[in-house]
Amino acid sequence: MLVLPPMKKLFLAALASVTLAWPAHAMDAALRAGLLKLDPQTRLEQRCDAEVLDRISHDDHKYKADRVVAYAFATPEMKADAIRSPGAAFRSKGQWYRLKFKCETAPDHMEVLQFRYRIGDEIPEADWAKYNLYD
């Protein structure tokens, strides 16, 4: 599990919130600059997490994804320019759902080249603490 210092967590949460407001193809200069300040692996993770949130919310309007945890049920498989997360979870309207996704980016981790995902079952609230999910 990736453990981040409080200030980095706050920055990444704010970055994810801003990313939701902008489709992947329309990143503004401030968001782009924020991503470029991150180390390459964190940038890859954050870019793919932002893509997850954006795609889910835009592809199926019954969801309004606002958080994703790539490592909830399994450790993501990381490559130089890609992430495969078979045990992720995302939150929508206060409820958590299982998720699998694969994300490949350009070498600078700013452009998503390939992306696939599959939404799974709703996660019972009684299990949230066990998987470090929060409301």
QUICOR-V542976 format. One record per residue. N is the residue number from 1. D_FIRST is the distance of its C-alpha to the first C-alpha in Angstrom with 1 decimal. Layout:
# QUICOR-V542976
n = {N;N}
d_first = {D_FIRST;D_FIRST}
This chain:
# QUICOR-V542976
n = {1;2;3;4;5;6;7;8;9;10;11;12;13;14;15;16;17;18;19;20;21;22;23;24;25;26;27;28;29;30;31;32;33;34;35;36;37;38;39;40;41;42;43;44;45;46;47;48;49;50;51;52;53;54;55;56;57;58;59;60;61;62;63;64;65;66;67;68;69;70;71;72;73;74;75;76;77;78;79;80;81;82;83;84;85;86;87;88;89;90;91;92;93;94;95;96;97;98;99;100;101;102;103;104;105;106;107;108;109;110;111;112;113;114;115;116;117;118;119;120;121;122;123;124;125;126;127;128;129;130;131;132;133;134;135}
d_first = {0.0;3.8;6.3;9.7;13.1;15.2;17.6;15.2;13.6;17.3;18.4;15.8;16.8;20.4;20.0;18.8;21.7;24.1;23.0;23.9;27.4;27.9;28.0;26.4;29.9;30.9;28.4;30.3;30.7;28.6;25.6;26.0;26.4;23.2;21.2;23.1;22.1;18.4;17.4;17.7;14.1;13.2;16.6;16.0;12.9;15.0;18.1;16.9;15.3;18.8;20.6;19.0;20.2;23.5;24.3;23.6;25.7;28.4;28.7;29.1;30.5;29.7;26.1;25.3;21.5;20.1;16.3;13.8;10.2;9.6;6.7;8.7;10.4;9.3;7.3;9.5;12.2;13.0;16.5;18.5;19.5;17.7;14.7;15.0;12.8;14.5;12.4;12.1;13.9;16.2;18.4;22.1;24.8;22.7;21.7;18.5;18.9;17.2;17.0;16.9;17.4;18.3;18.9;20.9;21.9;24.7;24.0;23.7;21.1;23.4;25.1;23.7;25.8;24.7;22.8;22.7;21.1;21.9;21.6;21.3;22.3;22.0;19.5;21.5;20.9;21.0;17.6;15.8;14.7;13.4;10.9;10.3;12.9;15.6;19.1}
